[in-house]
Amino acid sequence: MAKKDISRLKFKSIVGWRGDSLACPQAFGGDIYSGCSMGCWWCFCREMEEELFTKYYTGWSRDLVRGCAVEKYEQLFDKAFGSDKQTNDWLIKCLRYGLPFNMGSKAETFCIEDFDHNLVVPVLELFRDYKVPIIIETKSHYIGLQRYMDILKDMKVAVIVAIMGGSDTLNYQLEPGAPMASMRWALVKELNELGIWTAVRWEPIMVGINSKEEYLKKYAQIAKRTGCKHVSLFNYRSSNTTIAHREFTKRGYDYIKLLERNKEDNWRPIGKKFFEILHQEGMKASSPDFVNFPFDADCESCCGVDGLFKSYHFTFQYACKLIKEKGFVEWEDMEKIEFREMEAYERMKGIWNGRGAYYSLAHSPEIEVLDEDKKGMRIYGKKEGIKGYKDKGFGL
């Protein structure tokens, strides 16, 4: 069967529920565009696209950007809010429940291509008119343009600006198509001064590449100075190590050494130190990495949006929060959560005792099994004698 040219196909998958929902309270969302021309050659999203699309299609490239059909959003919202008819459609349930829509985690929303396609404005207008809360993740300074700001200021919105630490020179090497980090920090300050709740995300922290302690300290200081509401942090990850190895090697980086430094025993002290530095500056910080930092986070949401929107609690972050609050968590606590996605429920129940291919509380070095309930489900608590940050010497 002949392959179709993907560049000629309309991007239709505007909304979904991410499979990592056990670790992310913001698993509900989608995008306006598919693909990204920012040029972040280490991006795991582009790795996934390359692996999938080149297998079934021709015409794919790392800078291919395709726009969605705006009417698909209107049809979705009309189905959710145009009637109160009962439904088993989980995405419709999320909209009716009031979960915030996470936009921009897989592709840049405020891309240069939108100057030609003009899709963002009509989509944002739909979110505003239907009063759908939204979390926008972006690397682009274009979000500050008047055409977008005129709409955003009237929406229930949180903005998370992705900025890596280090010099502008280093960031240009890692993100050749993205605005300078200093420009994005200026955007954070401007948006917060305009009253738009704005935070930042440093992902990935590449141990041994951009993890110097001086970078961590400078980042925390700038975050405080710009009025940043929260810092989210996470280390490097790949969806296809073969592709990643090719891209890193092409640019002179030792990929095998990066993977060694990225192991939990090396990453954990870097993350712990960063939490410590951020807290010293009075900054709130969180991470989706509940295994290595189950009790360091200031927020249940790794985006830091606790209290801004309705929360989705059926996550391991919530379980860690319960341990912090009452000293333990048991499966019955999770059973009490009524609003939950059924596949996620079955997955968490299956791995609660540490079995299966997914990370769970059982994998955290800071959590231990206290007991089991009558059904054999583990009761977890904080392990005693947990040590704090210890320098492993990888902040190079």
MOSUL-V680202 format. One record per pair of residues at least 12 apart in sequence whose C-alpha atoms are under 6 Angstrom apart, sorted by the first residue. I is the first residue (numbers start at 1). J is the second residue. D is the distance in Angstrom with one decimal. If there is no record, write none. Layout:
# MOSUL-V680202
<<I:J:D> <I:J:D>>
This chain:
# MOSUL-V680202
<<3:56:5.9> <3:57:4.9> <4:57:5.1> <5:57:5.7> <5:58:4.7> <5:59:5.2> <6:57:5.7> <6:59:5.6> <7:59:5.7> <11:66:6.0> <11:67:5.9> <11:68:4.9> <12:68:5.7> <14:30:5.1> <14:31:5.5> <15:29:5.4> <15:30:4.1> <16:29:5.7> <16:30:5.9> <22:315:4.5> <22:316:5.9> <23:288:6.0> <23:315:5.6> <23:316:5.8> <25:301:5.9> <25:312:5.3> <28:101:5.8> <29:101:4.7> <29:102:4.2> <29:103:5.7> <30:103:5.3> <31:103:5.4> <31:104:5.9> <32:68:5.4> <33:66:5.5> <33:67:4.5> <33:68:5.8> <34:65:5.6> <34:66:5.2> <34:107:5.9> <35:64:5.7> <35:65:4.5> <35:107:5.6> <36:63:5.7> <36:65:5.6> <36:107:5.5> <36:108:5.9> <37:63:4.3> <38:177:4.2> <38:178:5.2> <39:175:5.9> <39:176:5.7> <39:177:4.9> <40:175:4.6> <44:238:4.9> <44:239:5.2> <47:240:6.0> <80:92:5.3> <99:310:5.5> <100:133:4.7> <100:134:4.8> <101:134:4.6> <101:135:6.0> <102:134:6.0> <102:135:4.8> <103:136:5.0> <104:136:5.9> <104:137:4.7> <105:137:5.9> <110:140:6.0> <110:142:5.8> <110:143:5.8> <128:155:5.4> <133:156:5.0> <133:157:5.9> <134:157:5.0> <135:157:5.8> <135:158:4.8> <135:159:5.9> <136:159:4.8> <137:160:4.7> <137:161:5.9> <138:161:5.1> <138:162:6.0> <139:161:5.7> <139:162:5.1> <158:197:5.1> <158:198:5.9> <159:198:4.7> <160:198:5.8> <160:199:4.8> <160:200:5.0> <161:200:4.6> <162:200:5.6> <162:201:4.7> <163:201:6.0> <163:202:5.4> <164:202:4.8> <165:215:5.7> <165:219:6.0> <166:210:5.9> <166:215:5.2> <168:180:5.9> <168:181:6.0> <189:226:4.4> <198:229:6.0> <199:228:5.1> <199:229:4.9> <199:230:4.9> <200:231:5.1> <201:231:5.6> <201:232:4.5> <201:233:5.9> <202:233:5.0> <203:233:5.9> <203:234:5.1> <204:234:5.6> <204:235:4.6> <204:236:4.6> <205:235:4.5> <205:236:6.0> <206:236:5.6> <207:261:5.7> <207:262:5.9> <208:394:5.5> <208:395:5.7> <208:396:4.7> <211:395:4.9> <212:395:4.1> <212:396:5.2> <213:395:6.0> <216:274:6.0> <220:278:5.3> <230:284:4.9> <230:285:5.5> <230:304:5.7> <231:285:4.6> <232:285:5.7> <232:286:5.1> <232:287:5.4> <232:302:6.0> <233:287:5.1> <269:389:5.2> <269:390:5.6> <272:389:5.4> <273:389:5.7> <284:298:5.8> <285:297:5.8> <285:298:5.7> <286:298:5.8> <286:299:6.0> <286:302:5.0> <287:302:5.0> <288:302:5.3> <291:364:4.4> <294:320:5.8> <300:317:5.7> <323:381:5.9> <327:381:5.9> <328:380:5.5> <328:381:4.4> <329:379:5.8> <329:380:5.4> <330:379:4.5> <353:378:5.8> <366:383:5.2> <367:381:5.7> <367:382:4.7> <367:383:4.9> <368:380:5.7> <368:381:5.6> <368:383:5.2>>
